[in-house]
Amino acid sequence: MKAVTYDRYAGPETHELREIPIPEPGEGQVRIRVHAAGLNPWDWHLYRGDPWLARFSQGLFSPGERVVGADAAGTVDALGPGVDGLAVGDRVFGFLGFGACADYAVADASKIARTPDGVTDEEAAAVPIGAITALGGLEDGGGCEGRSVLVIGASGGVGHMAVQVARVLGASRVVAVCSGRNASMVSLLGADRVIDYTREDVLDCGETFDVIYDTVGTTSLVRLRRILEPDGVYLGAGGLGGGPLLGPAWAIFSAKALGPFVRRRVVVVGTEPSRENLTRMAGWLAEGRVRPIIQRTYPLDRTAEALAALEAQHVAGKVVVAVA
């Protein structure tokens, strides 16, 4: 089968599209004939070994041979022992960890769900990490029912889902922060107000919020507390920069350490997709209450180009690879 592989920590220009053996599913796993792969910052942090601490779980000097891509959608091709609730031929989507940019991939059955009718494979592949990170964070923060929510980084892969999920969970008001070029997109997704960070400082917005969902970490919690209600919650879901040791985790851990001093609750967002939360998301997709925005779809042989675009950190919504 064809697969996009790497065997050292480096950029996408070192990845190779090559023939490798078709994988076999193990206990509790299924094999998927991949139709589309959704790309995420997760992927490039893994193949670059950035931050360095991530290498302790992958290999200090080499990750071994890996296939790019954590999110996938396709058709169940084979079942491993002990798999219940799925059958060969089922359309599914979910989280693989590695292996999505290939003709076939193996996934834990506990981390995939059926793709609803009316949802394309490209749309389904764009969902898992982004949507479930948004859902898990907002629920871990106490939910959104009747609460005002500010989403910082609202046009990104996680942020544009957080705007929609906040609405589904009953937020009374959703305010989004992104660049002006993406304001129309974010408004159409349900934001009551969009703040263009290139023209306006969010701290001068004239509002306070019960929940701040932050995907970029560029404004410190010390400063954000003036627009966060005393009983509000700050949800740290990522960060830009941060250096080679901790990378995006730096902004999250900094906020967590500052929480007691600024007297605000801080939640580190880290939910992993499961069949239960993916099935829940599938229901919202089927109802049209949540939808991923796909900026561009690339063919498998241009995966490196897709990843380079993602690393530039100006993608609105998601980037997807069409595999089959």
Residue pairs with C-beta under 8 A, 6 or more apart in sequence:
1 19
1 20
1 21
1 22
1 102
1 103
1 104
2 17
2 18
2 19
2 102
2 103
2 300
3 17
3 18
3 19
3 20
3 67
3 99
3 101
3 102
3 103
4 15
4 16
4 17
4 67
4 68
4 69
4 101
4 102
4 300
4 303
4 304
5 15
5 16
5 17
5 18
5 20
5 65
5 66
5 67
5 68
6 14
6 15
6 16
6 47
6 63
6 65
6 66
6 68
7 62
7 63
7 64
7 65
7 66
8 14
8 62
8 63
9 47
9 48
9 49
9 50
9 55
9 62
9 63
10 47
10 48
11 47
11 48
11 308
11 311
12 44
12 47
12 303
12 304
12 305
12 307
12 308
12 311
13 304
13 308
15 47
15 68
15 303
15 304
15 307
17 300
17 301
17 303
20 65
20 67
20 102
22 31
22 103
22 104
23 31
23 99
23 104
23 105
23 106
24 31
24 78
24 80
24 106
25 31
25 78
25 79
25 80
25 83
25 106
26 80
26 81
26 106
27 80
27 81
27 82
28 80
28 81
28 82
28 83
28 108
28 109
28 110
29 80
29 83
29 106
29 107
29 108
29 109
30 76
30 77
30 78
30 79
30 80
30 83
30 86
30 92
30 106
30 107
30 109
30 112
31 76
31 77
31 78
31 79
31 80
31 104
31 105
31 106
32 72
32 74
32 75
32 76
32 77
32 92
32 104
32 105
32 106
32 107
32 112
33 74
33 75
33 76
33 77
33 103
33 104
33 324
34 72
34 73
34 74
34 100
34 101
34 102
34 103
34 104
34 105
34 323
34 324
35 73
35 74
35 75
35 121
35 122
35 125
35 322
35 323
35 324
36 72
36 73
36 74
36 120
36 121
36 122
36 124
36 125
36 297
36 320
36 321
36 322
36 323
37 68
37 69
37 71
37 72
37 73
37 100
37 101
37 125
37 320
37 321
37 323
38 69
38 70
38 71
38 72
38 73
38 100
38 125
38 126
38 127
38 128
38 129
38 130
38 318
38 319
38 320
38 321
39 69
39 71
39 306
39 307
39 310
39 318
39 319
39 320
39 321
40 70
40 71
40 129
40 130
40 157
40 310
41 157
41 238
41 248
41 310
42 70
42 129
43 68
43 69
43 70
43 307
43 310
44 50
44 307
44 310
44 311
45 51
45 54
45 247
45 248
46 54
46 58
46 63
46 66
46 70
46 98
47 63
47 66
47 68
49 55
49 58
49 63
50 244
50 247
51 242
51 243
51 244
51 245
51 246
51 247
51 248
51 249
52 244
52 245
53 245
53 246
53 249
54 247
55 61
55 63
58 64
66 98
66 99
67 98
67 99
67 100
67 101
67 102
67 105
68 98
68 100
68 101
68 303
68 307
69 96
69 98
69 99
69 100
69 101
69 102
69 105
69 303
69 321
70 95
70 96
70 97
70 98
70 100
70 128
70 129
71 93
71 94
71 95
71 96
71 100
71 125
71 126
71 127
71 128
71 129
72 93
72 94
72 96
72 99
72 100
72 105
72 107
72 125
73 91
73 92
73 93
73 94
73 115
73 121
73 122
73 124
73 125
74 91
74 92
74 93
74 105
74 121
74 323
74 324
75 89
75 90
75 91
75 92
76 86
76 87
76 88
76 89
76 90
76 92
77 88
77 104
78 88
79 86
79 87
79 88
80 109
83 109
84 109
85 109
85 275
86 92
86 109
86 112
86 114
90 114
91 114
91 115
91 121
91 124
92 107
92 112
92 113
92 114
92 115
93 112
93 113
93 115
93 121
93 124
93 125
93 127
93 128
93 278
93 282
94 107
94 111
94 112
94 113
94 128
94 273
94 275
94 278
95 107
95 111
95 112
95 128
95 129
95 132
95 272
95 273
95 278
96 105
96 106
96 107
96 111
99 105
99 106
99 107
100 125
100 321
100 323
101 300
101 303
101 321
101 323
102 323
103 323
103 324
109 275
110 274
110 275
111 272
111 273
111 274
111 275
111 278
112 275
112 278
113 275
113 278
113 279
113 281
113 282
114 279
114 282
115 121
115 124
115 282
116 282
116 283
116 285
116 286
117 286
118 286
119 282
119 285
119 286
122 294
122 297
122 320
122 322
123 285
123 291
123 292
123 294
124 285
125 320
126 157
126 292
126 294
126 317
126 318
126 320
127 161
127 278
127 281
127 285
127 292
128 273
128 278
129 157
129 158
129 273
130 157
130 158
130 160
130 161
130 292
130 318
131 161
131 165
131 281
131 290
131 292
132 271
132 272
132 273
132 274
132 277
132 278
132 281
133 158
133 161
133 237
133 269
133 271
134 158
134 159
134 161
134 162
134 164
134 165
134 213
134 237
135 161
135 165
135 271
135 277
135 280
135 281
136 269
136 270
136 271
136 277
137 162
137 213
137 235
137 237
137 267
137 269
137 271
138 144
138 149
138 162
138 165
138 166
138 169
138 211
138 213
138 235
139 169
140 235
140 267
140 269
140 271
141 211
141 213
141 233
141 235
141 265
141 267
142 211
142 233
143 169
143 170
144 165
144 166
144 169
144 170
144 171
144 211
145 169
145 170
145 171
146 170
146 171
146 172
147 171
147 172
147 210
147 211
148 171
148 172
148 173
148 174
148 175
148 207
148 208
148 209
148 210
148 211
149 162
149 166
149 171
149 173
149 174
149 175
149 209
149 210
149 211
149 212
149 213
150 175
150 176
150 177
150 202
150 207
150 209
150 211
150 212
150 213
150 227
151 159
151 162
151 163
151 166
151 174
151 175
151 176
151 177
151 191
151 213
151 215
152 159
152 177
152 202
152 212
152 213
152 214
152 215
152 216
152 218
152 219
153 159
153 177
153 178
153 214
153 215
153 216
153 238
154 160
154 162
154 163
154 176
154 177
154 178
154 182
154 186
154 191
154 194
155 176
155 178
155 179
155 182
155 185
155 186
155 316
155 317
156 178
156 215
156 216
156 315
156 316
156 317
157 315
157 317
157 318
158 215
158 237
158 238
159 176
159 178
159 213
159 215
160 185
160 186
160 189
160 292
160 293
160 316
160 317
161 290
161 292
162 213
162 215
162 237
163 174
163 176
163 186
163 189
163 190
163 191
164 189
164 190
164 289
164 290
164 291
165 290
166 174
166 190
166 211
166 213
167 174
167 190
167 289
168 284
168 289
168 290
171 211
173 192
173 193
174 190
174 191
174 192
175 191
175 192
175 193
175 194
175 195
175 205
175 207
175 209
176 186
176 187
176 191
176 193
176 194
176 195
177 194
177 195
177 197
177 202
178 186
178 194
178 195
178 196
178 197
179 196
179 197
179 198
180 196
180 198
180 199
181 316
182 316
183 194
183 196
185 293
185 316
185 317
186 194
187 194
189 293
195 202
195 205
202 219
202 224
202 227
203 219
203 223
203 224
203 226
203 227
205 227
207 227
208 227
208 228
208 229
208 232
209 227
209 228
209 229
209 232
210 229
210 231
210 232
210 233
211 232
211 233
211 235
212 224
212 227
212 228
212 232
212 233
212 234
212 235
213 235
213 237
213 269
214 224
214 234
214 235
214 236
214 237
214 238
214 251
214 255
215 237
215 238
216 238
216 239
216 240
216 251
217 236
217 238
217 239
217 240
217 242
217 248
217 250
217 251
217 252
217 254
217 255
218 239
218 240
218 251
220 254
220 255
220 258
221 234
221 254
221 255
221 258
221 259
221 262
221 264
221 266
222 258
222 262
224 234
225 262
225 263
225 264
228 234
228 264
230 263
230 264
231 265
232 264
232 265
233 264
233 265
233 266
233 267
234 255
234 259
234 264
234 265
234 266
234 267
235 267
235 269
236 251
236 252
236 255
236 256
236 266
236 267
236 268
236 269
237 252
237 269
238 248
238 251
238 252
238 269
239 247
239 248
239 249
239 250
239 251
239 252
240 248
240 251
240 313
241 247
241 248
241 250
242 248
242 249
242 250
242 251
243 250
246 253
252 268
252 269
253 268
255 266
256 266
256 268
258 266
259 265
259 266
271 277
281 290
284 290
285 291
292 317
292 318
293 316
293 317
293 318
294 317
294 318
294 319
294 320
295 315
295 316
295 317
295 318
295 319
296 306
296 309
296 319
296 320
297 319
297 320
297 321
297 322
298 305
298 306
298 319
298 320
298 321
298 322
299 321
299 322
300 321
300 322
300 323
303 321
306 319
306 320
306 321
309 315
309 319
310 319
